[in-house]
Amino acid sequence: MFGIIKSGFGIAMGIGKYAIKGVRGTADVSLARIGMKRDAANQSLDLAKTLNSGGSRVKELLHLLVIVACMAMIFDIYWQLRADMSDDLIKFFLGVATGPILGYFGVKGVEAVRMPATMRAKGQASKDHAEARAVEKKLFDAEVADDFESMKALSNKRLSRELLWFDVLKSTTAADEGIDNYPAQNVRERIFANLEQLANETVDPIVSGLRRVGGNNSLEIVVGSGYRSPALNQVLGGSGTSPHKKGLAIDFEITRAEQGETLELCWQMIRDNHKFWGVDIDQCLLETRNIKGGAQKEWIHLAVRSKVRGRGRGRNRAEFFKLHNPGNKITEFSKG
């Protein structure tokens, strides 16, 4: 009975070993699927390897003890029945008893021979990974520094009659969050072309038209948001297809307004007169958001389609909304 228990224990240990491997494999796949950040994943795997290294030694020792116990059980049976056994049966018992232990040490011997080469390969891979990360970080830091200098040199230059480059590239949120809001090199030319189109063909004529219709030559706009890098757009909770990311949208308020000259009135004047001003508009939104203390913040969101070949190009839809947040509730809509 004691021998049967030992055998059962050995089988359970073997099954448990492969079950643990299966669970680990499933966990690795799950981690990959949910998109863990690369650094966090590497740190987690390194920690797991460190913890598992001690546990694997204990399990191997238990396996060896189970094999020895099985051998002892077989030898015990052999010793008690040796007088009645034939020579062939004796050889069978000796083979059964010595086979597992010889096989175990054979496998360990092969692993010992292969381990140095495997460790060298892993070490080289780890070294190459670290060097690649260092080069990547160096290039990124250099690009950020170059972007900062480029933005600094460009910021005081005039984009159009009404806007500076600084107006459409600045972002308080980007500065607070440490986000580089300068267009990446591979899209910079297109985004700059879009911003020039937006400023010269849409914003400037609209501001001039508002001054004429309202009779207030002192009216000016204050830009709240212009171009947004993908990282900044994500932090601000913008849409994945936001025209801000392409340099095709601007959010603004007005200043130096006369009595009764509200942002809503300006939005109505743009809606009613943009065709007379010769301005094509894709969307013009009067957005309202509740803020602390029961007050409300308003701004006009102005977006156009690009004339540059590529994404964002198309016919302007001339859509006019009043949008209230939270909930993005449309309280008024017109087209044309």
Legacy VTK file of the C-alpha trace (Angstrom):
# vtk DataFile Version 3.0
C-alpha trace
ASCII
DATASET POLYDATA
POINTS 336 float
0.000 0.000 0.000
2.850 2.355 0.901
4.453 1.658 -2.469
1.225 2.491 -4.334
1.006 5.808 -2.472
4.584 6.617 -3.464
3.849 5.837 -7.113
0.726 8.011 -7.039
2.720 10.836 -5.521
5.277 10.610 -8.314
2.623 10.697 -11.030
0.931 13.687 -9.364
4.239 15.566 -9.237
4.799 14.954 -12.950
1.307 16.102 -13.908
1.649 19.147 -11.674
4.903 20.104 -13.358
3.354 20.197 -16.849
0.185 21.874 -15.558
2.296 24.695 -14.125
4.071 25.058 -17.479
0.711 25.247 -19.242
-0.574 27.917 -16.873
2.582 29.954 -17.395
2.218 29.703 -21.164
-1.408 30.858 -20.982
-0.425 33.744 -18.711
2.296 34.861 -21.147
-0.173 34.881 -24.051
-2.732 36.817 -21.995
-0.158 39.424 -21.016
0.828 39.865 -24.651
-2.799 40.245 -25.728
-3.690 42.969 -23.283
-0.730 44.994 -24.536
1.478 45.460 -21.466
4.128 48.112 -21.927
7.444 46.653 -22.979
9.437 47.846 -19.982
6.824 46.669 -17.483
6.607 43.274 -19.205
10.390 42.829 -19.136
10.534 43.712 -15.455
7.704 41.291 -14.663
9.366 38.443 -16.564
12.735 39.108 -14.915
11.065 38.999 -11.513
9.255 35.781 -12.410
12.513 34.168 -13.523
14.204 35.197 -10.282
11.394 33.730 -8.186
11.142 30.563 -10.285
14.873 29.811 -10.143
14.658 28.891 -6.453
11.385 27.004 -6.832
12.668 24.875 -9.748
15.561 23.549 -7.646
13.150 22.402 -4.921
10.916 20.669 -7.483
13.874 18.879 -9.071
14.958 17.651 -5.653
11.426 16.353 -5.019
11.446 14.571 -8.384
14.732 12.896 -7.492
13.396 11.834 -4.100
10.296 10.352 -5.740
12.464 8.364 -8.169
14.638 7.099 -5.329
11.531 6.107 -3.360
10.172 4.193 -6.366
13.492 2.422 -6.772
13.515 1.498 -3.091
10.013 0.099 -3.401
10.975 -2.028 -6.419
14.124 -3.314 -4.686
12.030 -4.137 -1.621
9.652 -6.235 -3.730
12.589 -7.884 -5.461
14.312 -8.718 -2.161
11.213 -10.376 -0.760
10.468 -12.405 -3.900
13.996 -13.075 -5.174
13.961 -16.742 -4.143
10.983 -17.511 -6.412
12.118 -15.382 -9.388
13.615 -16.603 -12.634
16.735 -14.990 -14.110
14.691 -13.104 -16.724
12.349 -11.697 -14.100
15.302 -10.622 -11.984
16.767 -8.753 -14.989
13.400 -7.105 -15.601
13.168 -5.854 -12.014
16.732 -4.530 -12.124
15.996 -2.717 -15.406
12.804 -1.184 -14.066
14.605 -0.068 -10.900
17.682 1.448 -12.535
16.059 2.823 -15.742
14.381 5.943 -14.280
17.416 7.090 -12.322
19.758 6.573 -15.283
17.301 8.388 -17.580
16.981 11.279 -15.128
20.719 11.816 -14.862
21.068 11.386 -18.622
18.642 14.221 -19.274
20.377 16.409 -16.690
23.714 15.647 -18.329
22.465 16.793 -21.726
21.058 19.971 -20.161
24.377 20.631 -18.443
26.229 20.326 -21.764
23.778 22.637 -23.559
23.421 25.200 -20.747
26.638 27.227 -21.355
25.738 27.816 -25.022
22.158 28.710 -24.090
23.294 31.098 -21.361
25.762 32.757 -23.744
23.031 33.212 -26.349
20.644 34.714 -23.769
23.373 36.976 -22.445
24.213 38.242 -25.941
20.529 38.820 -26.727
20.118 40.764 -23.488
23.208 42.833 -24.267
21.997 43.587 -27.804
18.576 44.586 -26.415
20.144 46.952 -23.883
22.358 48.547 -26.560
19.363 48.992 -28.879
17.376 50.645 -26.069
20.282 52.995 -25.339
20.572 54.023 -29.001
16.805 54.483 -29.254
16.729 56.715 -26.160
19.680 58.764 -27.432
17.973 59.349 -30.789
14.680 60.255 -29.078
16.387 62.739 -26.732
18.211 64.317 -29.667
14.959 64.622 -31.631
13.162 66.240 -28.680
16.026 68.705 -28.210
15.994 69.498 -31.933
12.203 69.934 -31.880
12.462 72.305 -28.907
15.000 74.487 -30.684
13.001 74.409 -33.920
9.788 75.387 -32.130
11.607 78.130 -30.229
12.986 79.580 -33.471
9.617 79.326 -35.232
7.336 80.463 -32.397
7.643 84.227 -32.948
7.303 84.012 -36.724
3.998 84.977 -38.280
1.880 82.176 -39.728
-0.738 84.526 -41.169
-2.068 88.034 -40.714
-3.876 87.049 -37.496
-1.790 84.165 -36.122
1.747 83.347 -35.052
3.181 79.846 -35.331
3.314 79.915 -31.537
-0.485 80.242 -31.415
-1.077 76.918 -33.177
1.813 74.912 -31.666
1.692 75.963 -28.011
-0.053 73.849 -25.389
-0.148 74.327 -21.640
-1.109 70.688 -21.177
1.849 69.529 -23.291
4.204 71.664 -21.208
2.746 70.369 -17.937
2.842 66.723 -19.078
6.274 66.928 -20.715
4.847 66.113 -24.172
6.679 67.071 -27.353
4.018 68.873 -29.414
6.199 69.572 -32.447
5.172 67.594 -35.575
7.276 64.516 -36.255
9.725 64.716 -39.142
7.826 62.311 -41.400
4.576 64.356 -41.266
5.932 67.839 -40.586
5.734 69.182 -44.150
2.103 68.108 -44.588
0.996 69.435 -41.184
2.711 72.764 -41.749
0.967 73.046 -45.137
-2.379 72.296 -43.476
-1.786 74.909 -40.763
-0.892 77.534 -43.371
-4.071 76.709 -45.300
-6.200 76.863 -42.141
-4.732 80.173 -41.005
-4.648 82.041 -44.320
-7.750 80.721 -46.082
-10.114 80.256 -43.129
-9.122 81.996 -39.885
-7.964 85.308 -41.387
-11.079 85.865 -43.569
-13.368 84.898 -40.669
-11.747 87.339 -38.236
-11.922 90.115 -40.847
-15.575 89.278 -41.503
-16.460 89.324 -37.810
-14.898 92.764 -37.453
-16.840 94.147 -40.428
-20.209 92.629 -39.550
-19.893 93.417 -35.844
-18.425 96.869 -36.412
-15.620 96.175 -33.941
-12.157 96.528 -35.461
-10.540 95.719 -32.115
-11.944 92.178 -31.985
-9.267 89.508 -31.698
-9.220 85.756 -31.174
-7.319 83.785 -28.547
-6.314 80.289 -29.626
-6.915 77.577 -27.040
-5.835 74.607 -29.128
-4.300 74.249 -32.580
-2.087 71.381 -33.677
-2.036 68.374 -31.336
0.510 65.602 -31.459
-0.988 62.099 -31.089
0.275 61.929 -27.483
-1.261 65.299 -26.572
-4.538 64.446 -28.292
-4.775 61.247 -26.262
-4.145 63.080 -22.972
-6.836 65.626 -23.849
-9.299 62.846 -24.643
-9.616 63.846 -28.293
-11.009 61.635 -31.014
-8.612 59.282 -32.776
-9.573 60.973 -36.063
-9.425 64.520 -34.665
-8.501 67.131 -37.315
-6.296 68.752 -34.649
-3.800 65.898 -35.223
-3.529 66.877 -38.904
-3.244 70.637 -38.304
-6.718 71.182 -39.732
-8.581 72.510 -36.676
-8.394 75.343 -34.213
-10.274 76.139 -30.988
-10.564 79.820 -30.096
-12.287 82.407 -27.938
-12.641 86.150 -28.552
-11.197 89.111 -26.723
-11.726 92.886 -26.852
-15.377 92.229 -27.567
-17.895 95.024 -27.238
-21.036 94.816 -25.107
-23.405 92.171 -26.444
-20.718 90.688 -28.696
-20.729 87.124 -27.398
-19.073 83.994 -28.669
-22.497 82.643 -29.627
-23.143 85.740 -31.716
-19.792 85.245 -33.460
-20.715 81.617 -34.200
-24.034 82.768 -35.704
-22.260 85.366 -37.847
-19.840 82.737 -39.176
-22.745 80.395 -39.962
-24.755 83.071 -41.762
-21.946 84.881 -43.612
-19.099 82.409 -44.357
-20.197 82.005 -47.992
-20.169 85.794 -48.524
-16.667 85.875 -47.058
-15.561 83.182 -49.506
-14.680 80.731 -46.739
-15.110 76.957 -46.996
-15.724 75.264 -43.628
-16.008 71.594 -42.801
-17.308 72.011 -39.239
-17.895 74.970 -36.960
-18.905 74.076 -33.408
-19.905 76.286 -30.511
-18.817 74.097 -27.606
-19.923 74.629 -24.029
-18.526 72.807 -21.002
-19.506 72.929 -17.351
-16.665 73.808 -15.011
-16.281 74.067 -11.255
-18.553 76.438 -9.370
-21.429 76.051 -11.812
-19.793 78.273 -14.438
-19.475 77.427 -18.123
-16.611 77.690 -20.575
-17.260 78.345 -24.277
-15.116 78.186 -27.400
-15.497 77.838 -31.155
-14.051 74.782 -32.860
-13.244 75.428 -36.514
-12.188 72.591 -38.845
-11.502 72.298 -42.578
-10.540 69.603 -45.074
-7.007 69.567 -46.424
-6.039 70.595 -49.948
-2.855 68.529 -49.640
-3.004 65.051 -51.125
-3.377 62.383 -48.428
-5.425 61.889 -45.278
-7.802 64.689 -44.323
-8.452 65.666 -47.930
-12.021 65.976 -49.184
-14.980 68.271 -49.679
-15.939 70.578 -46.815
-19.374 69.711 -45.375
-20.308 73.138 -43.934
-21.782 71.677 -40.732
-22.645 73.949 -37.788
-23.253 72.567 -34.285
-23.951 73.753 -30.808
-22.408 71.115 -28.576
-22.756 70.842 -24.806
-20.455 68.785 -22.569
-20.534 66.491 -20.727
-22.251 64.043 -23.022
-21.564 65.862 -26.309
-25.231 66.817 -26.589
-26.077 68.554 -29.846
-28.512 71.365 -29.032
-28.593 72.914 -32.516
-27.511 71.755 -35.962
-27.568 73.328 -39.401
-25.868 72.647 -42.712
-24.766 74.938 -45.496
LINES 1 337
336 0 1 2 3 4 5 6 7 8 9 10 11 12 13 14 15 16 17 18 19 20 21 22 23 24 25 26 27 28 29 30 31 32 33 34 35 36 37 38 39 40 41 42 43 44 45 46 47 48 49 50 51 52 53 54 55 56 57 58 59 60 61 62 63 64 65 66 67 68 69 70 71 72 73 74 75 76 77 78 79 80 81 82 83 84 85 86 87 88 89 90 91 92 93 94 95 96 97 98 99 100 101 102 103 104 105 106 107 108 109 110 111 112 113 114 115 116 117 118 119 120 121 122 123 124 125 126 127 128 129 130 131 132 133 134 135 136 137 138 139 140 141 142 143 144 145 146 147 148 149 150 151 152 153 154 155 156 157 158 159 160 161 162 163 164 165 166 167 168 169 170 171 172 173 174 175 176 177 178 179 180 181 182 183 184 185 186 187 188 189 190 191 192 193 194 195 196 197 198 199 200 201 202 203 204 205 206 207 208 209 210 211 212 213 214 215 216 217 218 219 220 221 222 223 224 225 226 227 228 229 230 231 232 233 234 235 236 237 238 239 240 241 242 243 244 245 246 247 248 249 250 251 252 253 254 255 256 257 258 259 260 261 262 263 264 265 266 267 268 269 270 271 272 273 274 275 276 277 278 279 280 281 282 283 284 285 286 287 288 289 290 291 292 293 294 295 296 297 298 299 300 301 302 303 304 305 306 307 308 309 310 311 312 313 314 315 316 317 318 319 320 321 322 323 324 325 326 327 328 329 330 331 332 333 334 335
